[in-house]
């Protein structure tokens, strides 16, 4: 449970975003160093252990060949006690690190040294083996060999044992050193990784310093990406892009505020001026009624501006609900034509509707968008000309366009025609009747239906339209 709790704490620390990147990289470097060195150490440990086993087997074979002539001479003569004494003497020369036992198949001489603990001759296989004598003594490596005397009548078994303590001491010393070297190397790698990471993070600090020097409200400020390393240049470029978009948005906001103030100022000024003029002297009932009707028109204009601004704000934030239903676009277009028919007759304009199609749309918003396009076409169409409405449904998307004959639109203003309060005419002709939000509302309605607004102008044929998903 304790290890699980510590692992949980470590995982939570790793997931925390407020810790130093340099510290994280230091931990990564240290973990990588421990993993690599541990694998290397385990490989060396296995290799060394295998080499020790091979060395022990070679020594056992060498000792067997060394005593084999002596054993054969004494055994042929039946001098078992002398053989035992000679083997004991040979073992004593090496400090009893190597011991020898000889066992005739028919008898065992009583003066032979006792076998170590856990060594049962009957259980030993022919060849090499290893047994653990006790917890305090390292394992014994054994070589059990069958011998046949020259007479051919007697068979012997020779058991050679070597104490592995000196080798295992070297092996344990190697393991301890590798452990401490691994620990020291991991700490050193972590420290160097932290230092290197801190040095590598200097460009990021420089980027932060540059960002901190950017003052609000000052246009044209950008990060110098040329001094940044290649890895941070995309980040710097993205940040500059954010600054540029923010600058454009701020300019649009200032322009929007100025336009709103201008649009609201005109009717308010009219209301104030007319009211002041009316109360400057006594007026007849008819004059006061005319004044009230005029004020009502200005108030109605203010209401339309406020409602349009609220609609654009709600549509941009996704708060405008859509009541989609299947409609015949041609039928709905004819309804709008019939509603605006008095506006067409004023300038002897004609309207033709071509194409057909059905789509899932909000009927009210569709009427509003198409009505705005027709009103825009009526305002700028040449007298005694034809306005063309074209409806087309293709690949799951409906396109509705309104084309009128009029002055060709300059390419430089096409991109701004659907902006709020934008007018291609700087003199704001007709501002008393329109407030420059009609095309913006068309674009907002198209966006709500998954489409977009578009405009084209060629050879005095101006086309405004919008697309919607069916």
N, C-alpha and C positions, 0 to 999 in steps of 0.2 A: 504493500500500500504506500509505503514511503517513496519508493522508486517511482511509482505511478504518479504520485503527487508532484514530485520533482520534475518528472517529464512533462506533466501538464503545465507547470509554471514556466518551464523552458519554452514550450510551444506557444503559450500566451505571450511571452516576451518576444518571441520571434515574429509573431503576427502584429505586434504593436508597431505603428508607423512612426512614432515620435522618437525612436531610438536612432543613434548615429549610424549612417551608412558605413562609415569606416569601421565601427565596431562589428557590424554585421559581416563585412568582408573579412575582418580579422578572424571571426569565428569560422567562417567558411574556409579560409586558408588553413586554420589550425585543424579543422575537421578533416580536410583533404590530406594534410600532412600526416595526421594520425592514421588515417585509412591506408595511405600509400606505404608509410613506414611499417605499419603493423603487418600488411601483406608481405612486405619485403622481409620483415623479421620472422614471420611464420615460415616463409619459404626457406630462409637460412636455418631456422631451428630444425625443420624437417630434414634439410640436407645434412646438417651437422649430426643429427641423431642417426641418420642412415649411415653416415661415414663412420660414426663410433661403432655401430653394430658391425659394419664390414671389417673395421679394424680389430674388433674383438674376435670375430670369426677367424681372421687371418692369424692372430696370435694363438688362438686355440689350435689351429692346424699346425703352426710352427712348433708349439710345445709338444704336440703329439708326435711329430716327426723327430723331435729332439730326444724324447725318452723311449721311443719305440725300440731302438737297438738294445738298450739296457734291459727293458722288459723282456724281450725275446731271449736274451742270454740267460738271465736269472730264472725265467720261467721254464726254459728247457731243462735246466738242471734241478728244478723243483725247489729252488732256494727262495721260498716266498717271504720268509722273514727278512732276509737280506735285501730282497726287492723292495719290501716296505720301507726298510731303513734308508735305502738309496733314494727312493722317491721323496721320503720325508726330508732328506738332506738337500735334495735339489729344490724342494719347496722352500726350505729355510733360507737358502741363498737369496731368494727374491722376497724375503720377508713374509712368506706364506700368502703372498698375493695370488700365487698360482698353486693349486693343490691337485694331487693325482690320487686316483683310487683304481685298484686292479681287482677284478672279481672273476675267479675261475667259474666256469659254468657248473662244475660239480661240487665246489667247496669255496668257502670264504675264510681266509686266514683271520684269526681272531685279533691279531695285533694291528690290523689296518685301521687308519683314522676313521672316526665316525663321520658319517655324512652330515652335512649341515641340516638345519631345520627346514622343513617343507620339501626336502629332497628325498624322494622314495625311488630307489633304483629300478624297481619293477615298473614304475610308471613313466620312466624316462624314455623318450623315443630315441631311436638311433639317429645320430646327427646332432645338429645344433638345437639348443633350447635355452630358455632363460627363466629363472625362478627368483622370487623375492624371499629372502631369508628372514628379515625382520624390518620393522619400521625404521630402525636406526642405521641399518646397513643397506647399501645399494644392492641392486640385483646382481646375481651371479650368472655369468654366461657359461654354458656347459657344452661339452662335446663328448658324446657317447659313441664309442667305436668298438666293433667286434673284431677280435684277433684270433688267428689260428696258429698254433705253434708249428715249428718246422716238422715235428714228428707227425703232425696231422691228427693226433689222438685227443688233444686238449684244446678247448676254445676258451678265450678270455674276453672280458669286457673292460675297456679302458675308459675311465671317466676323468676328463680334464676340466677344472673349474677355474675361472679368473674373476677376481673381484673388480667390479666396474667403478668403484668409488673414485679413483683418480680421474677417470674419464667423465663421470657424472659431475664431479666437482667443477671440471672445466665447462661442462654443459650448463650447469646452474649459474656459473659466473657469467657465461655468455648471455643467458636469459636475463639476468639482473641488469647487465650493462645495456642490453638492447632496450629494456624497459625504461631505464633512466634516459638513455639517448633519445628514445621516442618521445618521452615527456618533455625533455629539454628542447628537442627539435621542434615539437609542436608549439611550445611557448615562444621559441625564437621566431618561427614562421608567423605566429600570430602577431608578435610585436612588429616584425618587418612588414607584414601585411597591413597593419594599422598605419605605420609610418608611410608606406607607399600609397595607401588609399588616401590618407590626408593630403599627400602631395598631389595625387591625381585629382582631388576634389577642389584644388585651388581655382581652376577655371570656372567651376560652379559658383564658388564664392565671388569670383570676379563678376560673373553674370548677375548674382544677387546685388552686388554693389551698383552695377549699372542700372538694374531695375529700380533700386532705391532712389536713384537720382532723378527718376522721371517725375516731373511735377504735374499735378492735375491742372487741366484747363489750358495747357500749352500744346498747341498743335505741332505736328512735324517731328516729335521726339521718337527716336528709334534706337534699338540696341545695335551696337557695332559688332556684327557677326563675323567680321574678318579677323578679329583678334581671338575668336573662339576656336577650340579644336574641332576637328571634323565631326566628332560624335555629338557636339553640342550645337553645331550650326543649324541643323533642322529645328531644334528647340528654340533657338534665337529667332529663326525665321518665322516660326509659328507664333511666337510672342509678338513679333513685329506685325504679323497679320492681325492678331487680336487688337493691337493698338490702332492699326489702320481702320479696322471695322468699328472699333469704339469711336474713333474720331469721326467717321462717316455718320454713325448713329447719333453722335452728339450734334453734328451739324444739321442732320435731319430733324432732330428734336428742336433745335433752336429755330430752324426754318418753320417747323410745324407750329411752334408757339407763336411765331410772328404772324403766320398765316391765320391762325385761330384768332389772334388779337385783331388782325385786320378785318376778317369776316364778321366778327362780333361788333367791331367798332362802328362799321357803317350803319347797320340798323339801329344800334343804340344812339348814335349821333342823330339819326333821323328822328327817332322817338323823342329825344331830348329837345332838339330844335323845334319840331312841330308843336310839342307841348308848351315850350316857352313862348312860342309865337301865339299860341292860342290863348294863353293867360295874360298876354301883354295888354289886351283890351277885351271888351265885351264882344262876344260872338253870337251869331244867330244859331238857332237850333240846327239848321241845315249845315252850317259850317262846322259845328261841333260833331255832328254825325259823320261828316266827311273826314274830319280829323281822326275820329275813332276807327273808321274803316281803314284809314291809312296806317294808323298805329297797329291795328289788328294784322295787317299784311306784314309789317315789320316783325311783329311778335311771332307770326307764323313762320317767317323766314328763320328767326332765331331758333324756333322749336325744331325745324327741319335740320338745321346745322347741328344742334345738340343731339338729336336722335341719330343722325348719320354718324356722328363721332362715337356715340355709345355703341352703335352696331359694329363699327370697325374695331373698336376696342374689344368687344365681346367675341367677335369672330376670330381676332388674332389670338386671344387667350383660350379659344376653344369652348366658350361658354354659350355659344349660340346653338340651340337644339335644332335638329333637322327632322322634319316630318316628311320623309320620303314616301312617294307613292308612284306607281306606274302611270305615266301621262303620255299623251300623244303630243309631241313637241309642235307639230304643225297647227293643231287645234289651239294650243295655248298661245302660239305666236299670233294667230288671227284674232284672238281675244284682245291682245295688247294693241294690235293695229286698229281695231274697232274703237278701243278706248281713247287712243291718241288721234283719231281721225280729224277732229277739229284743228289740231296743230298742223296737219299736212295740208289742209285746204288753204291755210293762210298764205303760203308761198307757192301754191299750185304744185305741190309735190305728189308724186305717185309712189305706191309701195307694191312691190312684187315679192311673193314668198315662194321659194323653190326648195325642193328636197323634202324629205320626210324622215320620220324615225320616232321611236319610243324610248323612254329612259326612266329610271328611278330617280326622281328629283323632288325637292321641296317646291311645291307649286308656287307658293307665295314668293320665295326667293328667286325662282326662275322668272316670274313676272317682273320682279324689281330689276333684275340684271338686264333683261331684254328691253325693258322700258327705258332704262338709263342709256343703253346704246342707241335706241331710236331717238331719244331726246337729243343726244349728242349729234346724231346724224342730221336731225332736223335743224339744229342750230347752225351747222356749218355747211349744209348742202346748198348748192346753187339753186335759185328759184327755177321752177318749171323743169325739174329733173326727177329722176327715178331713184328711189332707195330700194336696194335689193337685200332681202333677208334670205340666207341660205342655211339649210339644216342638213346635216350629214351625220350618219351613224356608221362607224367602221371600227372593227376590232375591239368592241366593248367600250368605245368612247364616242360621245356625241359632240359635235362641233356646231356652234351657232355663230354666224357672222352677219354683220350689217355693213353694207357698202353704200357709200354716197359719193356723188360727184362734187368735188370741191378743190380748194387749193392744196397742192401736194405738200405733205408733211415732211419737214426736214429730218434727215436721219439722226441728227444730233439730239433731237428731243424725243425720239420714239421711246427710248428706254425710260423716260421720266413721265410719260403720259398717264400711267396708272398710279403715280404718286399722289399723295393727299395734297389738295389745294393747288396742284400744278395746273398752269394754263400756258399753252404755247404762245398766246398773245400777251406780251408784257404789259400792254395797256389795260388788261383786265376788262376787255369789252364784254358787256353783258353781265357784269358782276352783280348787278342788282337782281338778276333773275337766277343766277346759278352761283354755287359756292365752291366748285372744284372738287367735290367728293364723289361724283357719279361714277367715274371710271374706277376709282379706288374701291368702291362698293362692288362693282362688277368683278374685279379681281378677287376680292374677299369671298364672294359667293362661289366663284369658280374653285377657289382653293378649298372651301368647305365641302365641295362635291368631288374632290380629288383631281381637279383639273387645273387649268391655268388660263390667263388672259393673253391675247395676242393682238398685234396691230401690223398692218402693212400699208404702203402707199406707193402707187406707181401711176404715172400719167393721169393725175388729177382724180384717181380712183382710190379713196381712202376706206380701208376695211378694218373695223374693230370687231372683236369677237371673243368668245370664251369656250372652253371645252369642259366637259364633265364626264365622270365615269358612269356608265350605264348600270 
